[in-house]
Amino acid sequence: MQKHGCQFGTHRVVEPKGVLPQPAWKIDNTMELYDNEILVDVERINIDAASFTEIKKRANYDETIIRQLILELVAERGKHHNPNTGSGGMFIGRVREIGTKLQATTDLGPGDRIASLVSLSLTPLKIEEILEVHQNIDQVAIKGQAILFESGLYVKLPADMPDTLALAVLDVAGAPAQTAKLVRPSDRVLVIGGGGKSGLLCLYEAKKRAGVTGQVISLNPSASACERVKALNLADDVIQADATNALEVMEAVSHATNGQLCDLVINCVNVPGTEMSSILAARDGGTIYFFSMATSFTAAALGAEGVGKDVQMIVGNGYTRGHAKIALQVLRESAELRHLFGELYAK
């Protein structure tokens, strides 16, 4: 008989006791199934951009060292939870077994192919072998297994696009979905990191929701990212600037908005030190959505106070109701974005 587990997975916490799996330092990644868990044969993991960027820099982009760091991390913590960024990622795989308690309530069966919609930072994971490392798209093909808790979110992989493409989009599904909720008609919206994966999806949703009377601005550090946004016609204004230079960003955004600044700022970058650019680019009474896991929320809170900015700041919750459907629908609506994402991520 299978043992009974907590719906949130606390039965897997090794240390410290009494906390949930995500903030725990170490969790149990033995693949003996509890009655309210789902066992999945994992084929590929998509590591959070902030986490993979940190790992690649630490390894000096050496693939052998990257493999070693990932294996050591998972072996030490029982999950892929980067201690330097606090973030994880997600996986795709095939359902192997479903706990007895869940069999009557889940829509899944053995053999179904799914993507996890909860972070690897709380997911019991065991990697037997790393098969391929794709540094340019933050994905790693593996032979391994993972556990989804009773409370864990997932989605069946869509039949109308490659798995690797769906994984890339679903990894950042919260960003375009939150954008869809936050943008109002006629809003002035700035997307910092608009040329990246989450940024492009956010720009699309922002343009759709702000309408012809709104203004959508994309800010990127590289000329190539700026050209990508221009070619896709996803922004009314495209700014090339360093997001860690807060005054430069504020001046550029002020110029683009005739001094009005932005109603909504969405931060999608994968490097630290961009909190003040986001704050100074927003108008008083505006809103900032920090989707980036590289964000220091202490720096954001104290920084806003320090410059006297009365703004609402939203933590980048990767989940909002219907986020998977919204993110996948963007690629179904936009042939241009789907083509670009196919070139970049369908590997």
C-alpha positions as CSV (number, residue, x, y, z in Angstrom):
1,M,0.0,0.0,0.0
2,Q,1.3,3.5,-0.9
3,K,2.0,5.9,1.9
4,H,-0.2,9.0,2.2
5,G,1.4,12.4,1.5
6,C,0.6,16.1,2.2
7,Q,-1.1,17.7,-0.8
8,F,1.6,20.4,-0.9
9,G,4.5,17.9,-0.6
10,T,5.8,18.6,2.9
11,H,6.3,14.9,3.4
12,R,9.2,15.2,1.0
13,V,11.1,17.9,2.9
14,V,14.3,16.8,4.4
15,E,15.6,20.1,5.8
16,P,14.6,22.2,7.4
17,K,11.6,20.4,8.7
18,G,8.3,22.4,8.9
19,V,8.7,24.3,5.7
20,L,7.2,23.8,2.2
21,P,9.2,22.1,-0.6
22,Q,10.1,25.4,-2.4
23,P,11.9,27.2,0.5
24,A,13.4,23.9,1.8
25,W,17.1,23.4,1.3
26,K,16.8,19.7,0.6
27,I,13.9,17.5,-0.4
28,D,13.6,13.7,-0.8
29,N,14.0,12.7,-4.5
30,T,13.6,9.0,-4.1
31,M,11.1,7.9,-6.7
32,E,8.9,5.7,-4.4
33,L,5.4,7.0,-5.1
34,Y,3.1,8.3,-2.4
35,D,-0.7,7.9,-2.9
36,N,-1.2,11.6,-4.0
37,E,1.8,12.0,-6.3
38,I,2.4,11.6,-10.1
39,L,5.6,9.9,-11.3
40,V,6.9,11.3,-14.6
41,D,9.8,10.1,-16.9
42,V,11.5,13.4,-17.7
43,E,12.8,14.1,-21.1
44,R,13.8,17.7,-21.0
45,I,14.1,20.5,-18.4
46,N,13.9,24.2,-19.2
47,I,16.0,26.0,-16.6
48,D,14.9,29.5,-15.5
49,A,16.7,32.1,-17.6
50,A,18.2,33.9,-14.5
51,S,19.4,30.5,-13.1
52,F,20.9,29.2,-16.4
53,T,22.6,32.6,-17.0
54,E,24.2,32.4,-13.6
55,I,25.2,28.7,-14.1
56,K,26.7,29.4,-17.5
57,K,28.7,32.4,-16.3
58,R,30.0,30.3,-13.3
59,A,31.1,27.6,-15.7
60,N,32.6,30.1,-18.1
61,Y,30.2,28.6,-20.7
62,D,32.1,25.3,-20.7
63,E,29.5,22.5,-21.4
64,T,31.3,19.9,-19.3
65,I,31.3,22.2,-16.2
66,I,27.6,23.1,-16.8
67,R,26.7,19.4,-16.8
68,Q,28.7,18.9,-13.6
69,L,27.1,21.9,-11.9
70,I,23.6,20.8,-12.7
71,L,24.2,17.2,-11.6
72,E,25.8,18.4,-8.3
73,L,23.0,20.8,-7.6
74,V,20.2,18.2,-8.1
75,A,22.2,15.6,-6.1
76,E,22.7,18.0,-3.2
77,R,19.2,19.4,-3.0
78,G,17.0,16.7,-4.5
79,K,15.6,19.4,-6.9
80,H,16.9,21.9,-9.4
81,H,16.9,25.0,-7.1
82,N,19.8,27.4,-7.8
83,P,20.8,28.8,-4.4
84,N,22.3,31.9,-6.1
85,T,19.1,33.0,-7.9
86,G,16.5,31.1,-5.9
87,S,14.8,29.9,-9.1
88,G,14.4,26.6,-10.9
89,G,12.6,26.0,-14.2
90,M,10.1,23.3,-15.5
91,F,10.1,20.0,-17.3
92,I,8.4,17.9,-20.0
93,G,8.0,14.2,-19.8
94,R,5.7,11.1,-20.0
95,V,3.5,10.0,-17.1
96,R,4.7,6.7,-15.7
97,E,2.5,6.1,-12.7
98,I,-0.3,7.8,-10.7
99,G,-0.8,7.5,-7.0
100,T,-3.9,5.5,-5.9
101,K,-5.6,8.5,-4.3
102,L,-5.3,10.6,-7.5
103,Q,-6.4,7.9,-10.0
104,A,-10.1,8.7,-9.6
105,T,-9.7,12.5,-9.9
106,T,-7.0,13.2,-12.4
107,D,-7.5,13.5,-16.2
108,L,-4.1,11.9,-16.7
109,G,-3.1,8.3,-17.5
110,P,0.2,6.5,-17.9
111,G,1.8,7.4,-21.2
112,D,0.4,11.0,-21.3
113,R,2.9,13.6,-22.2
114,I,2.8,16.7,-20.0
115,A,4.7,19.9,-19.1
116,S,4.9,20.8,-15.5
117,L,3.6,24.3,-14.6
118,V,5.3,24.4,-11.2
119,S,8.9,25.3,-10.5
120,L,11.7,22.8,-10.5
121,S,12.7,24.6,-7.2
122,L,10.0,22.6,-5.5
123,T,9.9,19.5,-7.7
124,P,11.6,16.2,-6.6
125,L,14.0,15.4,-9.5
126,K,16.5,12.7,-10.2
127,I,18.8,12.9,-13.1
128,E,20.4,9.7,-14.3
129,E,22.1,11.2,-17.3
130,I,22.4,14.5,-19.1
131,L,22.0,13.8,-22.8
132,E,22.3,17.3,-24.4
133,V,22.8,20.9,-23.2
134,H,21.3,23.7,-25.3
135,Q,22.9,26.8,-23.8
136,N,21.2,29.2,-26.3
137,I,17.7,28.2,-25.3
138,D,18.2,27.3,-21.6
139,Q,17.1,23.7,-22.1
140,V,18.8,20.4,-21.1
141,A,17.8,17.0,-22.5
142,I,18.0,14.4,-19.7
143,K,17.2,10.8,-18.7
144,G,15.5,11.1,-15.3
145,Q,12.3,11.2,-13.3
146,A,10.3,13.8,-11.3
147,I,7.4,13.9,-8.9
148,L,4.4,16.1,-9.1
149,F,2.5,16.7,-5.9
150,E,-1.3,16.7,-5.6
151,S,-1.3,20.5,-5.7
152,G,1.1,20.5,-8.7
153,L,0.0,22.2,-11.9
154,Y,0.6,20.6,-15.3
155,V,-0.7,20.8,-18.9
156,K,-0.9,18.1,-21.5
157,L,1.5,18.9,-24.4
158,P,-0.3,20.5,-27.4
159,A,-0.5,18.5,-30.6
160,D,-0.1,21.4,-32.9
161,M,3.5,22.4,-32.0
162,P,6.8,20.7,-31.2
163,D,7.5,19.8,-27.6
164,T,10.5,22.0,-27.3
165,L,8.6,25.0,-28.6
166,A,5.7,24.4,-26.2
167,L,8.2,24.0,-23.3
168,A,9.9,27.3,-24.1
169,V,6.6,29.1,-24.1
170,L,5.1,27.4,-21.1
171,D,8.2,28.2,-19.1
172,V,7.3,31.9,-19.2
173,A,3.5,31.5,-19.5
174,G,2.9,33.7,-16.4
175,A,4.4,36.8,-18.1
176,P,2.0,37.2,-21.1
177,A,-1.0,36.1,-19.0
178,Q,-0.3,38.7,-16.3
179,T,0.3,41.3,-19.0
180,A,-3.2,40.5,-20.4
181,K,-4.7,41.1,-16.9
182,L,-2.7,44.3,-16.2
183,V,-2.8,46.3,-19.4
184,R,-5.8,48.6,-19.9
185,P,-6.9,50.4,-23.1
186,S,-4.8,53.5,-23.8
187,D,-2.1,52.5,-21.3
188,R,1.6,53.4,-21.8
189,V,3.5,50.2,-21.3
190,L,7.2,49.6,-21.1
191,V,8.6,46.1,-21.4
192,I,12.2,45.9,-20.2
193,G,13.9,43.0,-21.9
194,G,11.3,43.1,-24.7
195,G,13.5,41.3,-27.1
196,G,13.7,38.1,-25.1
197,K,11.4,35.1,-24.9
198,S,9.0,36.4,-22.2
199,G,9.4,40.0,-23.4
200,L,8.2,39.3,-26.9
201,L,5.1,37.5,-25.6
202,C,4.4,40.4,-23.2
203,L,4.8,42.9,-26.1
204,Y,2.3,41.0,-28.1
205,E,-0.3,41.0,-25.3
206,A,0.4,44.6,-24.4
207,K,-0.2,45.8,-28.0
208,K,-3.4,43.8,-28.2
209,R,-4.7,45.1,-24.8
210,A,-3.5,48.8,-25.0
211,G,-5.0,49.2,-28.4
212,V,-4.4,52.0,-31.0
213,T,-4.7,54.7,-28.3
214,G,-2.0,53.1,-26.1
215,Q,1.8,53.2,-26.4
216,V,4.0,50.1,-26.1
217,I,7.7,50.6,-25.6
218,S,10.4,47.9,-25.8
219,L,13.8,48.4,-24.1
220,N,16.7,46.1,-24.9
221,P,20.5,46.3,-24.5
222,S,21.5,45.0,-27.9
223,A,20.9,46.3,-31.4
224,S,19.9,42.8,-32.6
225,A,17.1,42.5,-30.0
226,C,15.8,45.9,-31.0
227,E,15.8,45.0,-34.6
228,R,13.9,41.8,-33.8
229,V,11.2,43.8,-32.1
230,K,11.0,46.3,-35.0
231,A,10.7,43.6,-37.6
232,L,7.8,42.0,-35.7
233,N,6.1,45.4,-35.2
234,L,5.5,44.6,-31.6
235,A,6.2,48.1,-30.2
236,D,5.4,51.7,-31.0
237,D,8.9,52.7,-29.7
238,V,12.1,50.7,-29.4
239,I,14.8,51.9,-27.1
240,Q,18.3,50.5,-27.0
241,A,19.7,51.1,-23.4
242,D,21.3,49.4,-20.5
243,A,18.6,48.5,-18.0
244,T,21.1,48.7,-15.1
245,N,21.6,52.4,-15.8
246,A,18.5,53.8,-14.2
247,L,18.9,57.4,-15.2
248,E,19.6,56.6,-18.8
249,V,16.5,54.5,-18.9
250,M,14.3,57.2,-17.2
251,E,15.5,59.9,-19.7
252,A,14.9,57.7,-22.7
253,V,11.4,56.7,-21.5
254,S,10.6,60.2,-20.5
255,H,11.5,61.4,-24.0
256,A,9.4,58.7,-25.7
257,T,6.4,59.5,-23.6
258,N,6.7,63.3,-23.6
259,G,7.5,63.4,-20.0
260,Q,4.5,61.3,-18.8
261,L,6.4,58.1,-18.1
262,C,4.6,54.7,-18.1
263,D,1.4,53.4,-16.5
264,L,2.8,49.9,-16.5
265,V,6.4,48.6,-16.5
266,I,7.0,44.9,-17.1
267,N,10.5,43.7,-16.2
268,C,11.6,40.6,-18.1
269,V,15.4,40.8,-17.8
270,N,17.6,37.9,-16.6
271,V,20.3,40.0,-14.9
272,P,20.3,41.7,-11.5
273,G,20.4,45.5,-10.9
274,T,17.4,46.7,-13.0
275,E,15.0,47.5,-10.2
276,M,15.6,51.2,-10.2
277,S,15.2,51.5,-14.0
278,S,11.8,49.9,-13.7
279,I,10.8,52.3,-10.8
280,L,12.0,55.5,-12.4
281,A,10.3,54.7,-15.7
282,A,6.9,54.4,-14.1
283,R,4.7,57.4,-13.4
284,D,3.5,58.1,-9.8
285,G,0.6,55.8,-9.2
286,G,1.8,53.4,-11.9
287,T,2.4,49.7,-11.7
288,I,5.5,47.6,-12.0
289,Y,5.4,43.8,-12.7
290,F,8.7,42.2,-11.8
291,F,8.5,38.9,-13.8
292,S,12.3,38.6,-13.6
293,M,13.6,36.1,-11.1
294,A,16.8,38.2,-10.9
295,T,14.9,40.9,-9.1
296,S,15.9,41.9,-5.5
297,F,12.6,42.8,-3.9
298,T,14.5,44.5,-1.1
299,A,16.2,46.7,-3.6
300,A,12.9,47.5,-5.3
301,A,11.1,48.3,-2.1
302,L,13.8,50.4,-0.5
303,G,14.7,52.0,-3.9
304,A,11.2,53.2,-4.5
305,E,11.1,54.7,-1.0
306,G,14.5,56.3,-1.5
307,V,13.4,58.2,-4.7
308,G,9.9,59.0,-3.4
309,K,8.0,57.0,-6.0
310,D,4.5,56.0,-5.1
311,V,4.1,52.9,-7.3
312,Q,2.5,49.5,-7.0
313,M,5.0,46.7,-7.3
314,I,3.8,43.2,-8.2
315,V,5.9,40.1,-7.5
316,G,6.4,38.0,-10.6
317,N,4.0,35.2,-9.8
318,G,4.5,32.6,-12.6
319,Y,0.9,31.4,-12.2
320,T,-2.4,33.1,-13.1
321,R,-5.6,31.3,-14.1
322,G,-5.5,30.2,-17.7
323,H,-1.8,31.2,-18.2
324,A,-0.9,28.1,-20.3
325,K,-3.8,28.6,-22.7
326,I,-3.0,32.4,-23.0
327,A,0.7,31.8,-23.7
328,L,0.1,29.1,-26.3
329,Q,-2.6,31.1,-28.0
330,V,-0.2,33.9,-28.7
331,L,1.8,31.6,-31.0
332,R,-1.5,30.4,-32.6
333,E,-2.5,34.0,-33.3
334,S,0.8,35.4,-34.5
335,A,2.4,33.5,-37.4
336,E,5.4,35.8,-37.2
337,L,6.1,35.1,-33.5
338,R,5.5,31.4,-34.1
339,H,8.0,31.4,-36.9
340,L,10.6,33.2,-34.8
341,F,10.1,31.0,-31.7
342,G,10.3,27.9,-34.0
343,E,13.6,29.0,-35.3
344,L,14.9,29.8,-31.8
345,Y,13.5,27.0,-29.7
346,A,12.2,24.1,-31.7
347,K,15.5,22.2,-31.5
